[in-house]
Amino acid sequence: MDENRVDIRQAPYKLPTDVKEMDRLGIQHTIWSLMIGGLFPISVNDKVHHLLNVGASQATVLDVGCGSAIWAIGMANMFTNARVVGLDLNTQTFSDAPENFSFIQGDLSYTLPEFTGQADIVHCRCVAQHVKDPQALVRMLADVLRPGGLLLLADGDWIVYDKHRKLVEPFKWWESSTSMGKPMLHEGDARGRSWYAGWLDFFGNLTRSKDYRQIEELVKNVETLNILHSRRYLSPINWPGEGIENGEALGKVLNVNQRYFFFGAKEIALKAGLSQQMIEIWGRHYEEEVDSGHFYNVWHYLTAQK
Ligand SMILES: C[S@@+](CC[C@H](N)C(=O)[O-])C[C@H]1O[C@@H](n2cnc3c(N)ncnc32)[C@H](O)[C@@H]1O
């Protein structure tokens, strides 16, 4: 790597990258679309159309850490005159991609600088917490935008709220008596704390960079970016929530997503020291809570202009 480049990668990326995980990201894409009202929030609708439909030269959209590229392909289909580029460490089969979509495989530390000052829109969803240096990533996102370009930055949170929107206390396996000397989970281990919130907390601690900050804070530290909107979204799981737009649909999709998520995270849990039997016990409690509880998951979405 040349000296001027910042190495943002935290090797290796810890979530799975198989077809099942791409399916889950497809479900998660539906969740985002239901929450924000489409591929981007209505509040930037005019800006997006202006940036992508106006101008003599072809507009460029970058989807940074695109995964299955479900968002990028959606944009390429919607804005057929724009060039939409997906960037990711891992390649997938992009079977239904239109011609104005292309993909570049590689670490963002290397692939992003090639686009300095070229992008009209940069989208980066659920990536910042997985890289070693999230602040450097956000600076690089600003660098690739043209002046006037738009940043669409999104991330999930690992906290859980109850139906009164109060924080649910997670069961912390590693703090429990069973974690070290007695490697087994017992029914009473959670002591009134949530196994569901505990799984998310456990997983967040395993995968999130120590230097991660909320996306709003990361963007505020970049002088060239002006925040247009920054919003927290709540998604109900297995119930419609209260006062939540598209709550009915979200509740159903979240129920499916969270089940996928538990099983997708199993490999990582095994590597972190949980036994198969412990995972089965945790999984049973997790499902019981998701089926009977009234939880919300928390997400963050921000738009900014250079
Ligand atoms: C949770 S997925 C999100 C995928 C997609 N943005 C979405 O919302 O559906 C995170 C993606 O970031 C990619 N990623 C993580 N670190 C990366 C890096 N240093 N360089 C390139 N891609 C990276 C992963 O390979 C993965 O596809």
The ligand as an ORCA input file, in Angstrom:
! r2SCAN-3c Opt
* xyz 0 1
  C     -23.297     -5.871      6.257
  S     -22.744     -5.889      4.615
  C     -23.734     -4.604      3.878
  C     -23.896     -4.782      2.394
  C     -24.733     -3.712      1.674
  N     -24.171     -2.377      1.863
  C     -26.173     -3.735      2.104
  O     -26.609     -2.869      2.872
  O     -26.906     -4.664      1.668
  C     -21.146     -5.132      4.698
  C     -20.360     -5.237      3.392
  O     -19.166     -4.452      3.521
  C     -18.108     -5.144      2.870
  N     -16.827     -4.695      3.428
  C     -16.453     -4.673      4.739
  N     -15.195     -4.191      4.858
  C     -14.769     -3.881      3.604
  C     -13.566     -3.343      3.070
  N     -12.539     -3.023      3.859
  N     -13.464     -3.176      1.730
  C     -14.506     -3.502      0.907
  N     -15.684     -4.005      1.361
  C     -15.816     -4.198      2.688
  C     -18.401     -6.615      3.159
  O     -17.757     -7.492      2.265
  C     -19.930     -6.651      3.069
  O     -20.375     -7.006      1.789
*
